[in-house]
Amino acid sequence: MFIGTILFMVVIVMIAPQSRQFVMNSVASAGNFIDVWAPFSYVLMLLLVAAAFGFMYVLRSWPETEEAENPMAKYRREEPVDD
């Protein structure tokens, strides 16, 4: 699905040592942020996951819309039947 993005990251971004170090530092700082703000970050992640599942539930349980009947359908000519 995201093969192009993954290949771009692996080939272009991870080649240079500076960019590799930047990516690794970003991942490490995100992990440290989650550890430092443990109760709040876990609640925030739980809310984000719950919102995604709630959104999927609402989409699946939404009532189907019915097409309005064409008011001119009763005036349509019938095709002659050839026997």
Buried (B, 14 or more C-beta within 10 A) or exposed (E): EEEEEEEEEEEEEEEEEEEEEEEEEEEEEEEEEBEEEEEEBEEEEEEEEEEEEEEEEEEEEEEEEEEEEEEEEEEEEEEEEEE
